[in-house]
């Protein structure tokens, strides 16, 4: 493909700005609730924030570059129909695995309520005094537990 053909294709598709904003939006939307987001947040509580930020953003850059390279090369090396069916099969496989995992967690009674990790983070925040009213909530829980014991014995 000549440089003129590439330039024409870029101009026809909306240009660099549109592609950049679409990629930025997609990365932002998929990474916000991701487990790496929570890992970075937890690490930033106990490690130097700039080091955590540098590591997290570096990993994101590397993964974006690798994804872009593979996203560009693989469709050129395979026929379009193979890429199409491979994406369908991968989507069904990973979607099915997620549904299966959710069903297994539900059967075991897991995944209901607050996770252990969230409880641990809330406890650490309460210990450091970073959550307003955390002490009041703990006192209320302790009082409710004690009150329940005395009510049961009466």
MODELLER restraints for C-alpha pairs under 7 A, 6 or more apart:
rsr = mdl.restraints
at = mdl.atoms
rsr.add(forms.Gaussian(group=physical.xy_distance, feature=features.Distance(at['CA:10:A'], at['CA:16:A']), mean=6.81, stdev=0.5))
rsr.add(forms.Gaussian(group=physical.xy_distance, feature=features.Distance(at['CA:31:A'], at['CA:37:A']), mean=6.67, stdev=0.5))
rsr.add(forms.Gaussian(group=physical.xy_distance, feature=features.Distance(at['CA:40:A'], at['CA:52:A']), mean=6.52, stdev=0.5))
rsr.add(forms.Gaussian(group=physical.xy_distance, feature=features.Distance(at['CA:40:A'], at['CA:56:A']), mean=6.84, stdev=0.5))
rsr.add(forms.Gaussian(group=physical.xy_distance, feature=features.Distance(at['CA:43:A'], at['CA:52:A']), mean=6.72, stdev=0.5))
rsr.add(forms.Gaussian(group=physical.xy_distance, feature=features.Distance(at['CA:44:A'], at['CA:52:A']), mean=5.98, stdev=0.5))
rsr.add(forms.Gaussian(group=physical.xy_distance, feature=features.Distance(at['CA:75:A'], at['CA:83:A']), mean=6.31, stdev=0.5))
rsr.add(forms.Gaussian(group=physical.xy_distance, feature=features.Distance(at['CA:105:A'], at['CA:111:A']), mean=6.17, stdev=0.5))
rsr.add(forms.Gaussian(group=physical.xy_distance, feature=features.Distance(at['CA:125:A'], at['CA:131:A']), mean=5.97, stdev=0.5))
rsr.add(forms.Gaussian(group=physical.xy_distance, feature=features.Distance(at['CA:126:A'], at['CA:134:A']), mean=5.43, stdev=0.5))
rsr.add(forms.Gaussian(group=physical.xy_distance, feature=features.Distance(at['CA:126:A'], at['CA:135:A']), mean=6.99, stdev=0.5))
